Amino acid sequence: MTKDEIRIQDNRSKLRTLSIEELLKLQDIELEAIARFNGLADELESALGFLKLGIQLGWKPLALIHSKKTFKKYEEILGIDARTFFPEDTPAASRNTGYKIAKTLTNFWKAVSGDIKIENRRDLT
């Protein structure tokens, strides 16, 4: 097995397999968001990606990846409260460089707000 295959297998082992109920709930959110949406298609597309990554990473990594404004915009497009809908984090959250670093800090929210700069905060390794 190659190094890349091992990395992919390790990453795959950290991902959640969703139940039928969870998949149906996600589909309902997606369909409702698409039906209600009025605006630039790339914003809807990004919000749908936010939904998929939120399920797999959790809301705290998303808070580091996105600005507060973008985070809120995607919540509005999807009609969800990310902090109650998504888990705080998941085993796959360890792939996010910014989240790994922010977890070692005494004040996570300073990293989110940008008061503490984290290089490569959006990288997934």
Secondary structure, DSSP 8 states (H G I E B T S, - for coil): --HHHHHHHHHHHTS----HHHHHHHHHHHHHHHHH--S-HHHHHHHHHHHHHHHHH-HHHHHHHS-HHHHHHHHHHHT--HHHHS-S--GGGGGBHHHHHHTTSS-HHHHHHTSS--TTTT-B-
